[in-house]
Amino acid sequence: MAKIEITWVKSSIGYKEDQRRTIKALGFKRLNGSVIHEDSAVLRGMINKVRHLVKIEEKTDEAR
């Protein structure tokens, strides 16, 4: 299954509380941190909510 690397690039200060909670739910600890998740519809919805705060990179499955 495809993986997605998400990097938090913009502060959530000044944005709504639900967007701050979404950043935390994605697993971010601090600004400029990255997390890797399995691609899913739920994850895509969370990313869509905070798309102005994060950068997304698709990771391909490399040779195992």
mmCIF file of the N, C-alpha and C atoms, coordinates in Angstrom:
data_MODEL
# 
_entry.id   MODEL 
# 
loop_
_atom_site.group_PDB 
_atom_site.id 
_atom_site.type_symbol 
_atom_site.label_atom_id 
_atom_site.label_alt_id 
_atom_site.label_comp_id 
_atom_site.label_asym_id 
_atom_site.label_entity_id 
_atom_site.label_seq_id 
_atom_site.pdbx_PDB_ins_code 
_atom_site.Cartn_x 
_atom_site.Cartn_y 
_atom_site.Cartn_z 
_atom_site.occupancy 
_atom_site.B_iso_or_equiv 
_atom_site.pdbx_formal_charge 
_atom_site.auth_seq_id 
_atom_site.auth_comp_id 
_atom_site.auth_asym_id 
_atom_site.auth_atom_id 
_atom_site.pdbx_PDB_model_num 
ATOM 1   N N  . MET A 1 1  ? 0.846   -1.183 0.000  1.00 0.00 ? 1  MET A N  1 
ATOM 2   C CA . MET A 1 1  ? 0.000   0.000  0.000  1.00 0.00 ? 1  MET A CA 1 
ATOM 3   C C  . MET A 1 1  ? 0.888   1.241  0.000  1.00 0.00 ? 1  MET A C  1 
ATOM 4   N N  . ALA A 1 2  ? 0.412   2.303  -0.605 1.00 0.00 ? 2  ALA A N  1 
ATOM 5   C CA . ALA A 1 2  ? 1.181   3.534  -0.709 1.00 0.00 ? 2  ALA A CA 1 
ATOM 6   C C  . ALA A 1 2  ? 1.275   4.244  0.638  1.00 0.00 ? 2  ALA A C  1 
ATOM 7   N N  . LYS A 1 3  ? 2.371   4.922  0.808  1.00 0.00 ? 3  LYS A N  1 
ATOM 8   C CA . LYS A 1 3  ? 2.567   5.707  2.023  1.00 0.00 ? 3  LYS A CA 1 
ATOM 9   C C  . LYS A 1 3  ? 2.659   7.180  1.646  1.00 0.00 ? 3  LYS A C  1 
ATOM 10  N N  . ILE A 1 4  ? 2.313   8.021  2.606  1.00 0.00 ? 4  ILE A N  1 
ATOM 11  C CA . ILE A 1 4  ? 2.361   9.465  2.396  1.00 0.00 ? 4  ILE A CA 1 
ATOM 12  C C  . ILE A 1 4  ? 3.222   10.076 3.495  1.00 0.00 ? 4  ILE A C  1 
ATOM 13  N N  . GLU A 1 5  ? 4.178   10.913 3.086  1.00 0.00 ? 5  GLU A N  1 
ATOM 14  C CA . GLU A 1 5  ? 4.967   11.670 4.060  1.00 0.00 ? 5  GLU A CA 1 
ATOM 15  C C  . GLU A 1 5  ? 4.381   13.080 4.124  1.00 0.00 ? 5  GLU A C  1 
ATOM 16  N N  . ILE A 1 6  ? 4.024   13.497 5.331  1.00 0.00 ? 6  ILE A N  1 
ATOM 17  C CA . ILE A 1 6  ? 3.408   14.805 5.537  1.00 0.00 ? 6  ILE A CA 1 
ATOM 18  C C  . ILE A 1 6  ? 4.358   15.628 6.392  1.00 0.00 ? 6  ILE A C  1 
ATOM 19  N N  . THR A 1 7  ? 4.641   16.849 5.966  1.00 0.00 ? 7  THR A N  1 
ATOM 20  C CA . THR A 1 7  ? 5.516   17.751 6.709  1.00 0.00 ? 7  THR A CA 1 
ATOM 21  C C  . THR A 1 7  ? 4.724   18.986 7.100  1.00 0.00 ? 7  THR A C  1 
ATOM 22  N N  . TRP A 1 8  ? 4.783   19.330 8.382  1.00 0.00 ? 8  TRP A N  1 
ATOM 23  C CA . TRP A 1 8  ? 4.091   20.514 8.912  1.00 0.00 ? 8  TRP A CA 1 
ATOM 24  C C  . TRP A 1 8  ? 4.978   21.715 8.650  1.00 0.00 ? 8  TRP A C  1 
ATOM 25  N N  . VAL A 1 9  ? 4.548   22.647 7.769  1.00 0.00 ? 9  VAL A N  1 
ATOM 26  C CA . VAL A 1 9  ? 5.402   23.744 7.335  1.00 0.00 ? 9  VAL A CA 1 
ATOM 27  C C  . VAL A 1 9  ? 4.934   25.129 7.782  1.00 0.00 ? 9  VAL A C  1 
ATOM 28  N N  . LYS A 1 10 ? 3.711   25.248 8.285  1.00 0.00 ? 10 LYS A N  1 
ATOM 29  C CA . LYS A 1 10 ? 3.204   26.556 8.697  1.00 0.00 ? 10 LYS A CA 1 
ATOM 30  C C  . LYS A 1 10 ? 2.508   26.424 10.045 1.00 0.00 ? 10 LYS A C  1 
ATOM 31  N N  . SER A 1 11 ? 2.739   27.380 10.925 1.00 0.00 ? 11 SER A N  1 
ATOM 32  C CA . SER A 1 11 ? 2.178   27.344 12.268 1.00 0.00 ? 11 SER A CA 1 
ATOM 33  C C  . SER A 1 11 ? 0.652   27.387 12.248 1.00 0.00 ? 11 SER A C  1 
ATOM 34  N N  . SER A 1 12 ? 0.061   26.732 13.229 1.00 0.00 ? 12 SER A N  1 
ATOM 35  C CA . SER A 1 12 ? -1.395  26.715 13.325 1.00 0.00 ? 12 SER A CA 1 
ATOM 36  C C  . SER A 1 12 ? -1.928  27.841 14.217 1.00 0.00 ? 12 SER A C  1 
ATOM 37  N N  . ILE A 1 13 ? -1.045  28.698 14.704 1.00 0.00 ? 13 ILE A N  1 
ATOM 38  C CA . ILE A 1 13 ? -1.478  29.840 15.512 1.00 0.00 ? 13 ILE A CA 1 
ATOM 39  C C  . ILE A 1 13 ? -2.351  30.749 14.646 1.00 0.00 ? 13 ILE A C  1 
ATOM 40  N N  . GLY A 1 14 ? -3.483  31.145 15.161 1.00 0.00 ? 14 GLY A N  1 
ATOM 41  C CA . GLY A 1 14 ? -4.390  32.023 14.433 1.00 0.00 ? 14 GLY A CA 1 
ATOM 42  C C  . GLY A 1 14 ? -5.431  31.280 13.621 1.00 0.00 ? 14 GLY A C  1 
ATOM 43  N N  . TYR A 1 15 ? -5.354  29.945 13.606 1.00 0.00 ? 15 TYR A N  1 
ATOM 44  C CA . TYR A 1 15 ? -6.339  29.145 12.891 1.00 0.00 ? 15 TYR A CA 1 
ATOM 45  C C  . TYR A 1 15 ? -7.305  28.514 13.884 1.00 0.00 ? 15 TYR A C  1 
ATOM 46  N N  . LYS A 1 16 ? -8.402  27.998 13.383 1.00 0.00 ? 16 LYS A N  1 
ATOM 47  C CA . LYS A 1 16 ? -9.446  27.440 14.247 1.00 0.00 ? 16 LYS A CA 1 
ATOM 48  C C  . LYS A 1 16 ? -8.937  26.254 15.056 1.00 0.00 ? 16 LYS A C  1 
ATOM 49  N N  . GLU A 1 17 ? -9.575  26.037 16.196 1.00 0.00 ? 17 GLU A N  1 
ATOM 50  C CA . GLU A 1 17 ? -9.176  24.969 17.110 1.00 0.00 ? 17 GLU A CA 1 
ATOM 51  C C  . GLU A 1 17 ? -9.268  23.586 16.461 1.00 0.00 ? 17 GLU A C  1 
ATOM 52  N N  . ASP A 1 18 ? -10.262 23.372 15.605 1.00 0.00 ? 18 ASP A N  1 
ATOM 53  C CA . ASP A 1 18 ? -10.370 22.054 14.977 1.00 0.00 ? 18 ASP A CA 1 
ATOM 54  C C  . ASP A 1 18 ? -9.190  21.771 14.045 1.00 0.00 ? 18 ASP A C  1 
ATOM 55  N N  . GLN A 1 19 ? -8.619  22.803 13.442 1.00 0.00 ? 19 GLN A N  1 
ATOM 56  C CA . GLN A 1 19 ? -7.441  22.606 12.599 1.00 0.00 ? 19 GLN A CA 1 
ATOM 57  C C  . GLN A 1 19 ? -6.217  22.287 13.455 1.00 0.00 ? 19 GLN A C  1 
ATOM 58  N N  . ARG A 1 20 ? -6.107  22.901 14.620 1.00 0.00 ? 20 ARG A N  1 
ATOM 59  C CA . ARG A 1 20 ? -5.009  22.587 15.536 1.00 0.00 ? 20 ARG A CA 1 
ATOM 60  C C  . ARG A 1 20 ? -5.113  21.142 16.012 1.00 0.00 ? 20 ARG A C  1 
ATOM 61  N N  . ARG A 1 21 ? -6.338  20.701 16.315 1.00 0.00 ? 21 ARG A N  1 
ATOM 62  C CA . ARG A 1 21 ? -6.535  19.317 16.755 1.00 0.00 ? 21 ARG A CA 1 
ATOM 63  C C  . ARG A 1 21 ? -6.223  18.328 15.630 1.00 0.00 ? 21 ARG A C  1 
ATOM 64  N N  . THR A 1 22 ? -6.505  18.702 14.403 1.00 0.00 ? 22 THR A N  1 
ATOM 65  C CA . THR A 1 22 ? -6.196  17.836 13.263 1.00 0.00 ? 22 THR A CA 1 
ATOM 66  C C  . THR A 1 22 ? -4.688  17.677 13.114 1.00 0.00 ? 22 THR A C  1 
ATOM 67  N N  . ILE A 1 23 ? -3.938  18.757 13.294 1.00 0.00 ? 23 ILE A N  1 
ATOM 68  C CA . ILE A 1 23 ? -2.469  18.684 13.250 1.00 0.00 ? 23 ILE A CA 1 
ATOM 69  C C  . ILE A 1 23 ? -1.966  17.712 14.312 1.00 0.00 ? 23 ILE A C  1 
ATOM 70  N N  . LYS A 1 24 ? -2.500  17.803 15.522 1.00 0.00 ? 24 LYS A N  1 
ATOM 71  C CA . LYS A 1 24 ? -2.100  16.887 16.600 1.00 0.00 ? 24 LYS A CA 1 
ATOM 72  C C  . LYS A 1 24 ? -2.498  15.452 16.279 1.00 0.00 ? 24 LYS A C  1 
ATOM 73  N N  . ALA A 1 25 ? -3.689  15.264 15.711 1.00 0.00 ? 25 ALA A N  1 
ATOM 74  C CA . ALA A 1 25 ? -4.174  13.925 15.387 1.00 0.00 ? 25 ALA A CA 1 
ATOM 75  C C  . ALA A 1 25 ? -3.334  13.268 14.288 1.00 0.00 ? 25 ALA A C  1 
ATOM 76  N N  . LEU A 1 26 ? -2.739  14.072 13.425 1.00 0.00 ? 26 LEU A N  1 
ATOM 77  C CA . LEU A 1 26 ? -1.858  13.526 12.399 1.00 0.00 ? 26 LEU A CA 1 
ATOM 78  C C  . LEU A 1 26 ? -0.538  13.044 12.997 1.00 0.00 ? 26 LEU A C  1 
ATOM 79  N N  . GLY A 1 27 ? -0.243  13.442 14.230 1.00 0.00 ? 27 GLY A N  1 
ATOM 80  C CA . GLY A 1 27 ? 0.948   12.949 14.915 1.00 0.00 ? 27 GLY A CA 1 
ATOM 81  C C  . GLY A 1 27 ? 2.104   13.917 14.978 1.00 0.00 ? 27 GLY A C  1 
ATOM 82  N N  . PHE A 1 28 ? 1.867   15.169 14.645 1.00 0.00 ? 28 PHE A N  1 
ATOM 83  C CA . PHE A 1 28 ? 2.947   16.151 14.669 1.00 0.00 ? 28 PHE A CA 1 
ATOM 84  C C  . PHE A 1 28 ? 3.264   16.595 16.088 1.00 0.00 ? 28 PHE A C  1 
ATOM 85  N N  . LYS A 1 29 ? 4.545   16.747 16.367 1.00 0.00 ? 29 LYS A N  1 
ATOM 86  C CA . LYS A 1 29 ? 5.006   17.232 17.667 1.00 0.00 ? 29 LYS A CA 1 
ATOM 87  C C  . LYS A 1 29 ? 5.443   18.689 17.584 1.00 0.00 ? 29 LYS A C  1 
ATOM 88  N N  . ARG A 1 30 ? 6.093   19.046 16.459 1.00 0.00 ? 30 ARG A N  1 
ATOM 89  C CA . ARG A 1 30 ? 6.581   20.418 16.319 1.00 0.00 ? 30 ARG A CA 1 
ATOM 90  C C  . ARG A 1 30 ? 6.622   20.826 14.851 1.00 0.00 ? 30 ARG A C  1 
ATOM 91  N N  . LEU A 1 31 ? 6.712   22.111 14.640 1.00 0.00 ? 31 LEU A N  1 
ATOM 92  C CA . LEU A 1 31 ? 6.773   22.677 13.296 1.00 0.00 ? 31 LEU A CA 1 
ATOM 93  C C  . LEU A 1 31 ? 7.973   22.109 12.547 1.00 0.00 ? 31 LEU A C  1 
ATOM 94  N N  . ASN A 1 32 ? 7.832   21.901 11.262 1.00 0.00 ? 32 ASN A N  1 
ATOM 95  C CA . ASN A 1 32 ? 8.838   21.309 10.373 1.00 0.00 ? 32 ASN A CA 1 
ATOM 96  C C  . ASN A 1 32 ? 9.094   19.833 10.655 1.00 0.00 ? 32 ASN A C  1 
ATOM 97  N N  . GLY A 1 33 ? 8.241   19.217 11.444 1.00 0.00 ? 33 GLY A N  1 
ATOM 98  C CA . GLY A 1 33 ? 8.332   17.781 11.671 1.00 0.00 ? 33 GLY A CA 1 
ATOM 99  C C  . GLY A 1 33 ? 7.622   17.029 10.564 1.00 0.00 ? 33 GLY A C  1 
ATOM 100 N N  . SER A 1 34 ? 8.026   15.777 10.362 1.00 0.00 ? 34 SER A N  1 
ATOM 101 C CA . SER A 1 34 ? 7.411   14.939 9.330  1.00 0.00 ? 34 SER A CA 1 
ATOM 102 C C  . SER A 1 34 ? 6.872   13.660 9.948  1.00 0.00 ? 34 SER A C  1 
ATOM 103 N N  . VAL A 1 35 ? 5.798   13.158 9.373  1.00 0.00 ? 35 VAL A N  1 
ATOM 104 C CA . VAL A 1 35 ? 5.232   11.868 9.765  1.00 0.00 ? 35 VAL A CA 1 
ATOM 105 C C  . VAL A 1 35 ? 4.909   11.092 8.492  1.00 0.00 ? 35 VAL A C  1 
ATOM 106 N N  . ILE A 1 36 ? 4.930   9.774  8.607  1.00 0.00 ? 36 ILE A N  1 
ATOM 107 C CA . ILE A 1 36 ? 4.595   8.909  7.474  1.00 0.00 ? 36 ILE A CA 1 
ATOM 108 C C  . ILE A 1 36 ? 3.390   8.068  7.872  1.00 0.00 ? 36 ILE A C  1 
ATOM 109 N N  . HIS A 1 37 ? 2.373   8.060  7.002  1.00 0.00 ? 37 HIS A N  1 
ATOM 110 C CA . HIS A 1 37 ? 1.145   7.306  7.247  1.00 0.00 ? 37 HIS A CA 1 
ATOM 111 C C  . HIS A 1 37 ? 0.794   6.498  6.012  1.00 0.00 ? 37 HIS A C  1 
ATOM 112 N N  . GLU A 1 38 ? 0.023   5.429  6.224  1.00 0.00 ? 38 GLU A N  1 
ATOM 113 C CA . GLU A 1 38 ? -0.553  4.685  5.105  1.00 0.00 ? 38 GLU A CA 1 
ATOM 114 C C  . GLU A 1 38 ? -1.644  5.545  4.470  1.00 0.00 ? 38 GLU A C  1 
ATOM 115 N N  . ASP A 1 39 ? -1.723  5.528  3.162  1.00 0.00 ? 39 ASP A N  1 
ATOM 116 C CA . ASP A 1 39 ? -2.728  6.299  2.440  1.00 0.00 ? 39 ASP A CA 1 
ATOM 117 C C  . ASP A 1 39 ? -4.114  5.703  2.681  1.00 0.00 ? 39 ASP A C  1 
ATOM 118 N N  . SER A 1 40 ? -5.077  6.560  3.029  1.00 0.00 ? 40 SER A N  1 
ATOM 119 C CA . SER A 1 40 ? -6.461  6.138  3.208  1.00 0.00 ? 40 SER A CA 1 
ATOM 120 C C  . SER A 1 40 ? -7.376  7.336  2.995  1.00 0.00 ? 40 SER A C  1 
ATOM 121 N N  . ALA A 1 41 ? -8.643  7.072  2.855  1.00 0.00 ? 41 ALA A N  1 
ATOM 122 C CA . ALA A 1 41 ? -9.615  8.145  2.651  1.00 0.00 ? 41 ALA A CA 1 
ATOM 123 C C  . ALA A 1 41 ? -9.714  9.037  3.890  1.00 0.00 ? 41 ALA A C  1 
ATOM 124 N N  . VAL A 1 42 ? -9.623  8.434  5.061  1.00 0.00 ? 42 VAL A N  1 
ATOM 125 C CA . VAL A 1 42 ? -9.687  9.203  6.308  1.00 0.00 ? 42 VAL A CA 1 
ATOM 126 C C  . VAL A 1 42 ? -8.504  10.161 6.397  1.00 0.00 ? 42 VAL A C  1 
ATOM 127 N N  . LEU A 1 43 ? -7.313  9.652  6.082  1.00 0.00 ? 43 LEU A N  1 
ATOM 128 C CA . LEU A 1 43 ? -6.109  10.478 6.125  1.00 0.00 ? 43 LEU A CA 1 
ATOM 129 C C  . LEU A 1 43 ? -6.192  11.608 5.107  1.00 0.00 ? 43 LEU A C  1 
ATOM 130 N N  . ARG A 1 44 ? -6.674  11.302 3.911  1.00 0.00 ? 44 ARG A N  1 
ATOM 131 C CA . ARG A 1 44 ? -6.814  12.340 2.874  1.00 0.00 ? 44 ARG A CA 1 
ATOM 132 C C  . ARG A 1 44 ? -7.768  13.446 3.323  1.00 0.00 ? 44 ARG A C  1 
ATOM 133 N N  . GLY A 1 45 ? -8.822  13.092 4.041  1.00 0.00 ? 45 GLY A N  1 
ATOM 134 C CA . GLY A 1 45 ? -9.745  14.096 4.557  1.00 0.00 ? 45 GLY A CA 1 
ATOM 135 C C  . GLY A 1 45 ? -9.094  14.991 5.595  1.00 0.00 ? 45 GLY A C  1 
ATOM 136 N N  . MET A 1 46 ? -8.271  14.399 6.464  1.00 0.00 ? 46 MET A N  1 
ATOM 137 C CA . MET A 1 46 ? -7.560  15.185 7.473  1.00 0.00 ? 46 MET A CA 1 
ATOM 138 C C  . MET A 1 46 ? -6.557  16.132 6.808  1.00 0.00 ? 46 MET A C  1 
ATOM 139 N N  . ILE A 1 47 ? -5.848  15.625 5.799  1.00 0.00 ? 47 ILE A N  1 
ATOM 140 C CA . ILE A 1 47 ? -4.881  16.460 5.079  1.00 0.00 ? 47 ILE A CA 1 
ATOM 141 C C  . ILE A 1 47 ? -5.597  17.597 4.367  1.00 0.00 ? 47 ILE A C  1 
ATOM 142 N N  . ASN A 1 48 ? -6.744  17.304 3.782  1.00 0.00 ? 48 ASN A N  1 
ATOM 143 C CA . ASN A 1 48 ? -7.504  18.338 3.072  1.00 0.00 ? 48 ASN A CA 1 
ATOM 144 C C  . ASN A 1 48 ? -7.901  19.477 4.012  1.00 0.00 ? 48 ASN A C  1 
ATOM 145 N N  . LYS A 1 49 ? -8.211  19.142 5.257  1.00 0.00 ? 49 LYS A N  1 
ATOM 146 C CA . LYS A 1 49 ? -8.629  20.149 6.227  1.00 0.00 ? 49 LYS A CA 1 
ATOM 147 C C  . LYS A 1 49 ? -7.498  21.127 6.561  1.00 0.00 ? 49 LYS A C  1 
ATOM 148 N N  . VAL A 1 50 ? -6.255  20.637 6.559  1.00 0.00 ? 50 VAL A N  1 
ATOM 149 C CA . VAL A 1 50 ? -5.109  21.484 6.934  1.00 0.00 ? 50 VAL A CA 1 
ATOM 150 C C  . VAL A 1 50 ? -4.111  21.615 5.775  1.00 0.00 ? 50 VAL A C  1 
ATOM 151 N N  . ARG A 1 51 ? -4.597  21.525 4.543  1.00 0.00 ? 51 ARG A N  1 
ATOM 152 C CA . ARG A 1 51 ? -3.710  21.542 3.370  1.00 0.00 ? 51 ARG A CA 1 
ATOM 153 C C  . ARG A 1 51 ? -2.874  22.810 3.253  1.00 0.00 ? 51 ARG A C  1 
ATOM 154 N N  . HIS A 1 52 ? -3.332  23.903 3.855  1.00 0.00 ? 52 HIS A N  1 
ATOM 155 C CA . HIS A 1 52 ? -2.591  25.163 3.822  1.00 0.00 ? 52 HIS A CA 1 
ATOM 156 C C  . HIS A 1 52 ? -1.462  25.192 4.856  1.00 0.00 ? 52 HIS A C  1 
ATOM 157 N N  . LEU A 1 53 ? -1.402  24.193 5.734  1.00 0.00 ? 53 LEU A N  1 
ATOM 158 C CA . LEU A 1 53 ? -0.384  24.139 6.785  1.00 0.00 ? 53 LEU A CA 1 
ATOM 159 C C  . LEU A 1 53 ? 0.659   23.045 6.560  1.00 0.00 ? 53 LEU A C  1 
ATOM 160 N N  . VAL A 1 54 ? 0.411   22.153 5.619  1.00 0.00 ? 54 VAL A N  1 
ATOM 161 C CA . VAL A 1 54 ? 1.290   20.995 5.438  1.00 0.00 ? 54 VAL A CA 1 
ATOM 162 C C  . VAL A 1 54 ? 1.751   20.838 3.993  1.00 0.00 ? 54 VAL A C  1 
ATOM 163 N N  . LYS A 1 55 ? 2.816   20.045 3.830  1.00 0.00 ? 55 LYS A N  1 
ATOM 164 C CA . LYS A 1 55 ? 3.319   19.667 2.509  1.00 0.00 ? 55 LYS A CA 1 
ATOM 165 C C  . LYS A 1 55 ? 3.225   18.151 2.423  1.00 0.00 ? 55 LYS A C  1 
ATOM 166 N N  . ILE A 1 56 ? 2.774   17.629 1.281  1.00 0.00 ? 56 ILE A N  1 
ATOM 167 C CA . ILE A 1 56 ? 2.538   16.206 1.130  1.00 0.00 ? 56 ILE A CA 1 
ATOM 168 C C  . ILE A 1 56 ? 3.460   15.636 0.058  1.00 0.00 ? 56 ILE A C  1 
ATOM 169 N N  . GLU A 1 57 ? 4.057   14.475 0.354  1.00 0.00 ? 57 GLU A N  1 
ATOM 170 C CA . GLU A 1 57 ? 4.857   13.730 -0.617 1.00 0.00 ? 57 GLU A CA 1 
ATOM 171 C C  . GLU A 1 57 ? 4.399   12.294 -0.632 1.00 0.00 ? 57 GLU A C  1 
ATOM 172 N N  . GLU A 1 58 ? 4.159   11.767 -1.815 1.00 0.00 ? 58 GLU A N  1 
ATOM 173 C CA . GLU A 1 58 ? 3.769   10.362 -1.946 1.00 0.00 ? 58 GLU A CA 1 
ATOM 174 C C  . GLU A 1 58 ? 5.037   9.522  -1.949 1.00 0.00 ? 58 GLU A C  1 
ATOM 175 N N  . LYS A 1 59 ? 5.065   8.483  -1.144 1.00 0.00 ? 59 LYS A N  1 
ATOM 176 C CA . LYS A 1 59 ? 6.197   7.561  -1.097 1.00 0.00 ? 59 LYS A CA 1 
ATOM 177 C C  . LYS A 1 59 ? 5.804   6.275  -1.794 1.00 0.00 ? 59 LYS A C  1 
ATOM 178 N N  . THR A 1 60 ? 6.641   5.814  -2.687 1.00 0.00 ? 60 THR A N  1 
ATOM 179 C CA . THR A 1 60 ? 6.364   4.556  -3.378 1.00 0.00 ? 60 THR A CA 1 
ATOM 180 C C  . THR A 1 60 ? 6.997   3.411  -2.602 1.00 0.00 ? 60 THR A C  1 
ATOM 181 N N  . ASP A 1 61 ? 6.402   2.244  -2.727 1.00 0.00 ? 61 ASP A N  1 
ATOM 182 C CA . ASP A 1 61 ? 6.980   1.063  -2.097 1.00 0.00 ? 61 ASP A CA 1 
ATOM 183 C C  . ASP A 1 61 ? 8.234   0.677  -2.864 1.00 0.00 ? 61 ASP A C  1 
ATOM 184 N N  . GLU A 1 62 ? 9.356   0.682  -2.166 1.00 0.00 ? 62 GLU A N  1 
ATOM 185 C CA . GLU A 1 62 ? 10.614  0.339  -2.817 1.00 0.00 ? 62 GLU A CA 1 
ATOM 186 C C  . GLU A 1 62 ? 10.816  -1.166 -2.750 1.00 0.00 ? 62 GLU A C  1 
ATOM 187 N N  . ALA A 1 63 ? 11.835  -1.664 -3.440 1.00 0.00 ? 63 ALA A N  1 
ATOM 188 C CA . ALA A 1 63 ? 12.110  -3.110 -3.447 1.00 0.00 ? 63 ALA A CA 1 
ATOM 189 C C  . ALA A 1 63 ? 12.306  -3.617 -2.037 1.00 0.00 ? 63 ALA A C  1 
ATOM 190 N N  . ARG A 1 64 ? 11.678  -4.769 -1.777 1.00 0.00 ? 64 ARG A N  1 
ATOM 191 C CA . ARG A 1 64 ? 11.755  -5.317 -0.417 1.00 0.00 ? 64 ARG A CA 1 
ATOM 192 C C  . ARG A 1 64 ? 12.742  -6.433 -0.342 1.00 0.00 ? 64 ARG A C  1 
# 
